Amino acid sequence: MIEAPHYSSAGTKRSTNFALPAEYFDGAVNEPVLHQAVKVFLNNQRQGTHMTKTRSFVSGGNQKPWKQKGTGRARQGSTRAPHWRGGGIVFGPSPRDYRTDIPRKVKQLARKSALNARAREGAVHVIERLAFRTPKTAQLAELLGSLGLDGLKALVLTAGHNPNAYLSGRNLPGVEVMAYPEASAYDILWSEAVVVEEGALTGVMPEPLAEESESERAEKAEKKRSKAAKPAAKAKTAKAKPIKAKAAKKTTAKKSGDKPAKKKATPKKKGPK
């Protein structure tokens, strides 16, 4: 039986490990099937919009560059032939569909092999639940940091659809959040660590979170006000500094007894009497 480290929703490690279900984690890794699944996935990501122009699509060349005989040169029929500069391309790529299919059971076997590969490496982490009342990127980043996954490509698998967890990880580089059934073999192999919600493995869906109390809302509102007040106070102090400096210059000038320089009188223009 394969075990994985077990964590609470706050990120604290439990004393006992979590026993992964044997029907999905039996330790067998089928590498040829993994290779086939990854190849099919990458093929299906291709748009297939590449194209080069053959001689039928290149403009110009609608007349012979010179007459057939008498010039001593080789006969030519068009300047848009493939051996001419600016001519068409021979056997170039054309728009096509790269989509390939794979049997459903082979796809399931590849996904199971990918999970076993990460479990054998000790890269599977089981968390009790992803408690997100609202989308909060900092909360998910702090949770991954408490699991020791900073700087690693992490795949977070939720039990069912969890939009708050998805929106929380959307802005984190190297973090993908999706439902457990939606993860493919490529997604699992792409990641360096897999964080699975406990309900996805046991089949017991977590209960919805209780709404925030009025006291919690008031505390959050006060924190927002204090954060907004700090920049305003800094801006006021920054504006007051140059005024004080000017006042200090005036006082030093008065104390030193320096008289301000008199302005030169402009000469009067002599006009006709």
C-alpha positions as CSV (number, residue, x, y, z in Angstrom):
1,M,0.0,0.0,0.0
2,I,1.4,3.4,-1.0
3,E,1.1,6.2,1.5
4,A,1.3,10.0,1.1
5,P,1.9,12.8,3.6
6,H,-1.4,14.1,5.0
7,Y,-2.0,17.8,5.8
8,S,-4.8,19.8,7.4
9,S,-6.6,22.6,5.5
10,A,-4.3,25.1,7.1
11,G,-1.2,23.3,5.9
12,T,0.0,21.6,9.1
13,K,1.3,18.0,8.7
14,R,-0.6,15.2,10.4
15,S,1.2,12.6,12.5
16,T,0.0,9.7,10.3
17,N,0.2,9.4,6.5
18,F,-2.8,9.0,4.2
19,A,-3.2,5.5,2.7
20,L,-3.9,6.0,-1.1
21,P,-6.7,3.8,-2.5
22,A,-5.2,0.6,-3.9
23,E,-7.5,0.5,-6.9
24,Y,-5.9,3.6,-8.3
25,F,-2.4,3.4,-6.7
26,D,-1.0,0.0,-7.3
27,G,2.6,1.1,-8.1
28,A,2.6,-0.1,-11.7
29,V,3.9,2.4,-14.3
30,N,3.4,1.6,-18.0
31,E,5.9,3.8,-19.9
32,P,4.8,2.9,-23.5
33,V,1.2,3.9,-22.7
34,L,2.4,7.1,-21.0
35,H,4.4,8.0,-24.2
36,Q,1.4,7.4,-26.4
37,A,-0.9,9.5,-24.2
38,V,1.5,12.4,-24.1
39,K,2.1,12.2,-27.8
40,V,-1.7,12.3,-28.5
41,F,-2.2,15.2,-26.1
42,L,0.5,17.3,-27.8
43,N,-0.8,16.4,-31.2
44,N,-4.3,17.6,-30.2
45,Q,-2.9,21.0,-29.1
46,R,-1.6,21.8,-32.6
47,Q,-3.8,24.3,-34.6
48,G,-2.6,23.1,-38.0
49,T,-2.9,26.5,-39.6
50,H,0.6,26.5,-41.2
51,M,0.8,27.0,-44.9
52,T,3.3,27.9,-47.7
53,K,2.4,29.0,-51.2
54,T,2.8,26.7,-54.1
55,R,3.4,28.1,-57.6
56,S,-0.4,28.2,-58.1
57,F,-0.7,30.8,-55.2
58,V,2.3,33.0,-56.0
59,S,1.4,36.2,-57.9
60,G,3.1,37.0,-61.2
61,G,4.9,34.9,-63.7
62,N,2.0,34.8,-66.2
63,Q,4.3,35.1,-69.2
64,K,7.5,33.5,-70.5
65,P,10.6,35.4,-69.3
66,W,12.2,35.0,-72.8
67,K,11.4,33.2,-76.0
68,Q,11.7,29.5,-76.3
69,K,14.7,29.3,-78.8
70,G,17.6,31.4,-80.0
71,T,18.8,32.9,-76.7
72,G,21.2,30.1,-75.7
73,R,19.7,29.8,-72.3
74,A,17.5,27.1,-70.9
75,R,13.9,27.2,-71.7
76,Q,11.7,28.8,-69.0
77,G,7.9,29.1,-68.8
78,S,7.4,31.2,-65.7
79,T,9.4,33.1,-63.1
80,R,7.3,31.6,-60.4
81,A,8.6,28.1,-60.8
82,P,10.1,26.5,-57.6
83,H,13.7,26.9,-58.8
84,W,13.3,30.7,-59.3
85,R,13.8,33.2,-56.5
86,G,10.4,34.3,-55.3
87,G,8.8,31.2,-56.8
88,G,6.5,28.7,-55.1
89,I,7.4,26.1,-52.5
90,V,7.5,22.4,-53.3
91,F,5.9,20.0,-50.8
92,G,5.5,22.7,-48.2
93,P,3.1,22.4,-45.2
94,S,-0.6,23.0,-45.8
95,P,-3.4,23.4,-43.3
96,R,-4.4,20.0,-41.9
97,D,-5.9,18.5,-38.8
98,Y,-3.4,16.8,-36.4
99,R,-6.0,15.4,-34.1
100,T,-5.4,11.8,-33.1
101,D,-7.5,9.6,-30.9
102,I,-6.7,7.1,-28.2
103,P,-8.8,4.3,-26.7
104,R,-10.6,5.3,-23.5
105,K,-9.1,2.4,-21.5
106,V,-5.6,3.3,-22.7
107,K,-6.1,6.9,-21.6
108,Q,-7.3,5.7,-18.2
109,L,-4.3,3.4,-17.9
110,A,-1.9,6.3,-18.8
111,R,-3.5,8.5,-16.1
112,K,-3.2,5.8,-13.5
113,S,0.4,5.2,-14.5
114,A,1.2,8.9,-14.1
115,L,-0.3,9.0,-10.6
116,N,1.7,6.0,-9.6
117,A,4.8,7.5,-10.9
118,R,4.3,10.7,-8.8
119,A,3.3,8.6,-5.8
120,R,6.4,6.4,-5.9
121,E,8.5,9.6,-6.0
122,G,6.7,10.9,-2.9
123,A,5.4,13.9,-4.8
124,V,1.7,13.3,-3.9
125,H,0.4,15.4,-1.0
126,V,-3.1,14.9,0.4
127,I,-4.9,17.8,2.0
128,E,-8.1,17.6,4.0
129,R,-9.9,20.3,2.1
130,L,-9.3,23.5,0.2
131,A,-11.2,26.0,2.3
132,F,-11.7,29.1,0.1
133,R,-14.7,31.3,0.9
134,T,-13.5,33.9,-1.7
135,P,-10.8,33.8,-4.3
136,K,-7.5,34.6,-2.5
137,T,-4.2,34.1,-4.3
138,A,-2.2,34.9,-1.1
139,Q,-4.0,32.1,0.8
140,L,-3.1,29.5,-1.8
141,A,0.5,30.7,-2.1
142,E,0.8,30.5,1.7
143,L,-0.7,27.0,1.7
144,L,1.7,25.7,-1.0
145,G,4.6,27.3,0.9
146,S,3.6,25.5,4.1
147,L,3.7,22.2,2.1
148,G,7.3,23.1,1.0
149,L,6.3,23.5,-2.7
150,D,7.7,26.9,-3.3
151,G,9.3,27.2,-6.7
152,L,7.9,23.9,-7.9
153,K,5.3,23.2,-10.6
154,A,2.3,22.2,-8.6
155,L,-0.9,20.6,-9.7
156,V,-3.8,21.2,-7.3
157,L,-6.6,18.7,-7.8
158,T,-9.9,19.5,-6.1
159,A,-12.9,17.3,-5.2
160,G,-15.4,18.5,-7.7
161,H,-15.8,22.0,-9.1
162,N,-14.2,24.7,-6.9
163,P,-14.2,28.1,-8.6
164,N,-12.7,29.9,-5.7
165,A,-9.7,27.6,-5.6
166,Y,-9.3,27.9,-9.4
167,L,-9.4,31.7,-9.3
168,S,-7.0,31.7,-6.4
169,G,-4.3,29.8,-8.4
170,R,-4.9,31.4,-11.8
171,N,-2.4,34.1,-11.2
172,L,0.3,32.0,-9.7
173,P,3.1,31.0,-12.1
174,G,3.7,27.2,-12.2
175,V,0.4,26.4,-10.5
176,E,-2.5,24.6,-12.1
177,V,-5.8,24.1,-10.3
178,M,-8.4,21.7,-11.8
179,A,-10.9,19.1,-10.7
180,Y,-9.5,15.6,-10.0
181,P,-11.4,13.8,-12.8
182,E,-10.2,16.4,-15.4
183,A,-6.5,15.9,-14.9
184,S,-4.9,14.1,-17.8
185,A,-1.6,12.1,-17.8
186,Y,0.2,15.0,-19.4
187,D,-1.0,17.4,-16.6
188,I,0.3,15.0,-13.9
189,L,3.6,14.4,-15.7
190,W,4.0,18.2,-16.2
191,S,3.8,18.9,-12.5
192,E,6.6,18.3,-10.0
193,A,4.2,17.9,-7.1
194,V,0.5,16.9,-6.9
195,V,-1.7,18.2,-4.2
196,V,-5.0,16.2,-4.0
197,E,-8.0,17.1,-1.9
198,E,-9.0,14.2,0.4
199,G,-12.6,14.1,-0.9
200,A,-11.3,13.4,-4.4
201,L,-9.7,10.1,-3.2
202,T,-12.4,9.0,-0.7
203,G,-15.4,10.0,-2.8
204,V,-16.9,12.0,0.1
205,M,-17.6,15.5,-1.1
206,P,-16.7,18.2,1.5
207,E,-19.6,20.2,3.0
208,P,-20.0,23.8,1.9
209,L,-18.2,26.4,4.0
210,A,-20.3,28.4,6.5
211,E,-20.8,32.1,5.6
212,E,-18.6,34.7,7.3
213,S,-19.8,36.2,10.6
214,E,-20.3,39.9,11.0
215,S,-17.3,40.2,13.3
216,E,-15.0,38.6,10.6
217,R,-16.4,41.0,8.0
218,A,-15.8,44.0,10.3
219,E,-12.2,42.9,10.9
220,K,-11.6,42.6,7.2
221,A,-13.1,46.1,6.6
222,E,-10.9,47.6,9.3
223,K,-7.8,46.0,7.7
224,K,-8.7,47.5,4.3
225,R,-9.2,50.9,5.8
226,S,-5.9,50.9,7.6
227,K,-4.1,49.8,4.5
228,A,-5.8,52.6,2.5
229,A,-5.0,55.2,5.2
230,K,-1.2,54.4,5.2
231,P,-0.4,55.6,1.7
232,A,-2.5,58.8,2.2
233,A,-0.5,59.6,5.4
234,K,2.8,59.0,3.6
235,A,1.8,61.3,0.7
236,K,1.0,64.1,3.2
237,T,4.4,63.8,4.9
238,A,6.1,63.8,1.5
239,K,4.4,67.0,0.5
240,A,5.2,68.8,3.8
241,K,8.9,68.2,3.6
242,P,9.8,70.6,0.7
243,I,7.7,73.4,2.5
244,K,9.8,73.0,5.6
245,A,13.0,73.1,3.7
246,K,12.0,76.4,2.1
247,A,11.1,77.9,5.4
248,A,14.4,76.8,6.8
249,K,16.2,78.6,4.0
250,K,14.4,81.8,4.7
251,T,15.2,81.7,8.4
252,T,18.9,81.1,7.7
253,A,19.0,84.0,5.3
254,K,17.4,86.3,7.9
255,K,19.8,85.2,10.7
256,S,22.9,85.7,8.5
257,G,21.9,89.3,7.8
258,D,22.3,89.0,4.1
259,K,20.4,91.7,2.2
260,P,18.6,90.7,-0.9
261,A,20.2,92.1,-4.1
262,K,18.6,95.2,-5.5
263,K,17.2,95.1,-8.9
264,K,18.8,97.3,-11.4
265,A,16.7,100.2,-12.6
266,T,15.8,100.0,-16.2
267,P,17.0,103.1,-18.1
268,K,14.4,105.5,-19.3
269,K,13.9,105.8,-23.0
270,K,14.5,109.3,-24.4
271,G,11.8,110.2,-26.7
272,P,11.3,113.4,-28.9
273,K,10.4,116.5,-27.0
